[in-house]
Amino acid sequence: MRLRRMLSLPARRRDFSWFFSGQLVSLLGSSMAPIALAFAVLDASSSAVDLGIVLAVRMVPMLAFLLVGGAVADRFSRRTVLVLSNLGSALTQGAVAAILLTGHYTLLLVACLEFLNGVLSAFTSPALRGIVRSWSGARNFSERTPC
C-alpha cells in the first residue's frame, strides 16, 4: 500500500507529467536515431568508412563536452538546458533525416550535423541527472527509497 502511494505521487505533479512525456519522446527518438543513421549512411554511401566517421564524430564531442555540459547544467536552469538541448537535437536529427531522405548526402554535412548532435547530447545528460534529484528534494536517493 505504501509503495503504491509513493509511486503515484510523481504522476500527480503537472511538471513531472510534462517532463516524463517529453523525455519519453526524446529518449525514443535518441535511441532509434543511431540505428536509422547507420542504415541510411550505408545506403547513401555504401561505405563502412563513412559510417565509422559519422558515428565517431557524434561520440567524440559527447565525451569531450560532458564536463562542460555538467558545469552549464549546474550554473543555469536545468529545465532550460534540457529544453534547448533537446530542441537542438531534434533540429539536427531532423536536418540529417531530410538530407538523407532527399538524396543530398555528403559526408561533411552529415558529419557536421552529427558533431552538433554530440555536443548537444553532452549537455542533455548532466541536466537530466540533476533535474531528477532536484525534484526528489533529497540530497541522495537513499533518503527517498523505501527499505
N, C-alpha and C positions, 0 to 999 in steps of 0.2 A: 504494500500500500504506500509506504513512504517513498519507495523508488519510483512508482508511477507518478506521484505528485511532483517529485524532483524533475522528472523528465518532461512533464507538461509545462513547467514554469517558463522555460525559454520560449516555447511556442506562443505563449500569451503576449510576449513583448513584441510590439509592432516593429521596432528596429531590428530585432533578431529575425523576424519573419522575412523582412526585406533582405537582410544580409544573407540568410540561408538560401533564399530563392536566387539571388544574384550570384552567389558562389556556386550553386548547383549548375547554373547555366555556364558560368565561366570555367569551372573545372571540367565539365563535359567537353566544352569546346577545346580547351587547352590539352586535354588528354587525347582527343581524336586528331588534333592538328598535326603532330609529328608523323603519325601513320599515313594520313592523307597526303602530307607533304612528300613523304618518301615515295609513295606510288606515283604522285604527279610529276616529281622531278625525274624519276626514272622513265616515265612515259614521255616526257617532253625532251629529255636529253639522251636517253639510252646510255647514260654514263654513270657508273658507280662512283667515279671520282667527283663528279658534280654533286652527287648526293652526299658524299662524305664532307665536302666543303660546306654545303648548305647546313648540314646538321652540326658541324663543328663551329661554324660561325654563329650559330644560335647558342651553343653551350658555353663557349669561352667567355663571352661577356656576362652571361648569367653568373658564372663563378667569380669573374673579376669584379663585378659591381655589387656583389651581395653585401659586403660590409658597408658600402656607400648607401645601399638601399636600407639597411638596418639603421644607419645614422639618420637618414631622412625620415624614416618611419617613427623614430624616437623624437625627432625635432618638431615635426609638423603633425597635423591631424591624420591619424591612421585612416580614417574614413576617406579623406580627400586623396591620400596617396593611393588607396585601393581603387577608388573610382577612376582617377586619372590613369593609373597603370592598366587597369582592365579595359578602359576605353581605348587607350593607345594600342594595347594588344589586339583588340577587336579590329581596329583600323588596319594595323599591319597585316594581320592574318587575312582580312578581307581583301586587301590590296594584292597579296600573294595569290589568293584564290582567283581573283579577277585576271591577273596576269597569266596564270596557268590555264584557266578555262578559255581565255580568248586566244591562246596560242602565241602569245608575245613573250615567251620565256627567254630571258637572258640571265646567265649565271650571276653577273654583277648586280643586277637589280634585285633578284630574289635574295641573294646573299646579304645585301644592304638592309632589306626589309627584315630578314631573319635576325640580323645583328641587333636592330632596334627592338625586335620582339624579345630577344635575350636580355637586353638591358632592362626592358620593362618588367620582365619576369623577376629580375633581381630586386626590384622594388616591391613587387606584389607579395612575395613570400614572407619577408620580415614583418610587413604591415599586417598581414593576415594572422601571423602568430601572435602579434601583440594585441590585436583588437579582441581576440577571444579572451585573453587574460584580462583586459580592461573591463569587459562586460561581466566577467565572473565575479569581480570585486575581491578576489582572493590574491594574495601575493604568490602563493604557489598552489598548484592544483590539488595537492593532498588535503588542503583545508576544505575543499568543496566535494571531494569524492567520498561516497559512503563506504564504510568498512564492511 
